[in-house]
Amino acid sequence: MLRASLLATALTLSLATAASAAMLHFTASLDGKTEVPPTKSTGYGDLLATLDTSTKTLNYTLTFGGLTGPATAAHFHGPAAPGANAGVAVAIGKAPTSPVSGKATLTDPQIADLEAGKWYVNVHTAANPGGEIRGQVKPDTMAMPAKSKGKAMAMPATKK
């Protein structure tokens, strides 16, 4: 009887842990006017990222183009609100070419900052060594988290 009770408790705990894990989706649109200070770059970029909360793994793909020259580096920075600068949180790479994909294991404080919208991603060039294009990383409200198990979810209103 005790053994069955222990097994039931262990199963309940493992199901609760699995149910609390989620795949969270994030996006960013990069341009020169959101860099700090702003640049006159006509460059552009997009980030798609997914965080597996059970493994704390962030998978990302960053695409960019129209820069003043080859990219010399790209990074995730944080914590920082829009309009503020911060140190490198995760290096994407030196001299990356578009598209660039990768993954990183995050700490709990990094995850909290990412979920709070306090990370940005930017791409550096020789002409703009502090960053040529930048975008604030935001939760993707259009992606349905795995945690919802396919149940209908209300979508936020959009401006027209």
MOCOR-V430055 format. One record per residue. N is the residue number from 0. D_FIRST is the distance of its C-alpha to the first C-alpha in Angstrom with 2 decimals. Layout:
n=N d_first=D_FIRST
n=N d_first=D_FIRST
//
This chain:
n=0 d_first=0.00
n=1 d_first=3.81
n=2 d_first=5.40
n=3 d_first=5.20
n=4 d_first=6.24
n=5 d_first=8.69
n=6 d_first=9.95
n=7 d_first=10.64
n=8 d_first=12.41
n=9 d_first=14.33
n=10 d_first=15.41
n=11 d_first=16.58
n=12 d_first=18.52
n=13 d_first=20.13
n=14 d_first=21.20
n=15 d_first=22.61
n=16 d_first=24.56
n=17 d_first=25.89
n=18 d_first=26.90
n=19 d_first=28.81
n=20 d_first=30.78
n=21 d_first=34.14
n=22 d_first=37.38
n=23 d_first=40.15
n=24 d_first=43.73
n=25 d_first=46.90
n=26 d_first=50.62
n=27 d_first=53.94
n=28 d_first=57.56
n=29 d_first=59.91
n=30 d_first=63.60
n=31 d_first=66.26
n=32 d_first=66.64
n=33 d_first=63.11
n=34 d_first=63.66
n=35 d_first=64.46
n=36 d_first=67.41
n=37 d_first=68.03
n=38 d_first=69.75
n=39 d_first=72.25
n=40 d_first=70.28
n=41 d_first=70.01
n=42 d_first=66.89
n=43 d_first=63.70
n=44 d_first=60.09
n=45 d_first=56.64
n=46 d_first=53.17
n=47 d_first=49.99
n=48 d_first=46.76
n=49 d_first=43.02
n=50 d_first=40.41
n=51 d_first=36.89
n=52 d_first=34.98
n=53 d_first=31.97
n=54 d_first=34.24
n=55 d_first=37.03
n=56 d_first=39.48
n=57 d_first=42.70
n=58 d_first=44.48
n=59 d_first=48.05
n=60 d_first=51.29
n=61 d_first=54.55
n=62 d_first=57.76
n=63 d_first=61.16
n=64 d_first=64.85
n=65 d_first=68.34
n=66 d_first=68.24
n=67 d_first=71.44
n=68 d_first=70.53
n=69 d_first=67.66
n=70 d_first=64.47
n=71 d_first=64.27
n=72 d_first=60.72
n=73 d_first=57.94
n=74 d_first=55.19
n=75 d_first=52.55
n=76 d_first=53.52
n=77 d_first=51.81
n=78 d_first=51.11
n=79 d_first=54.18
n=80 d_first=55.11
n=81 d_first=57.69
n=82 d_first=61.05
n=83 d_first=59.68
n=84 d_first=59.29
n=85 d_first=56.48
n=86 d_first=55.71
n=87 d_first=54.17
n=88 d_first=50.39
n=89 d_first=50.10
n=90 d_first=53.00
n=91 d_first=53.47
n=92 d_first=56.19
n=93 d_first=59.77
n=94 d_first=62.26
n=95 d_first=59.71
n=96 d_first=60.95
n=97 d_first=59.83
n=98 d_first=57.23
n=99 d_first=55.03
n=100 d_first=51.26
n=101 d_first=48.71
n=102 d_first=45.44
n=103 d_first=44.38
n=104 d_first=41.21
n=105 d_first=41.53
n=106 d_first=40.44
n=107 d_first=38.73
n=108 d_first=42.11
n=109 d_first=43.84
n=110 d_first=41.36
n=111 d_first=41.92
n=112 d_first=45.69
n=113 d_first=45.59
n=114 d_first=43.61
n=115 d_first=46.08
n=116 d_first=49.05
n=117 d_first=50.34
n=118 d_first=50.93
n=119 d_first=54.02
n=120 d_first=55.07
n=121 d_first=58.63
n=122 d_first=60.88
n=123 d_first=63.68
n=124 d_first=67.05
n=125 d_first=70.04
n=126 d_first=71.94
n=127 d_first=69.06
n=128 d_first=67.29
n=129 d_first=65.35
n=130 d_first=64.01
n=131 d_first=65.81
n=132 d_first=63.22
n=133 d_first=60.13
n=134 d_first=57.46
n=135 d_first=54.81
n=136 d_first=51.31
n=137 d_first=49.72
n=138 d_first=46.53
n=139 d_first=47.32
n=140 d_first=46.83
n=141 d_first=47.65
n=142 d_first=44.71
n=143 d_first=41.45
n=144 d_first=38.51
n=145 d_first=35.68
n=146 d_first=33.40
n=147 d_first=35.05
n=148 d_first=33.62
n=149 d_first=36.94
n=150 d_first=37.13
n=151 d_first=40.69
n=152 d_first=41.76
n=153 d_first=44.90
n=154 d_first=47.51
n=155 d_first=49.79
n=156 d_first=53.37
n=157 d_first=55.98
n=158 d_first=59.55
n=159 d_first=62.28
//
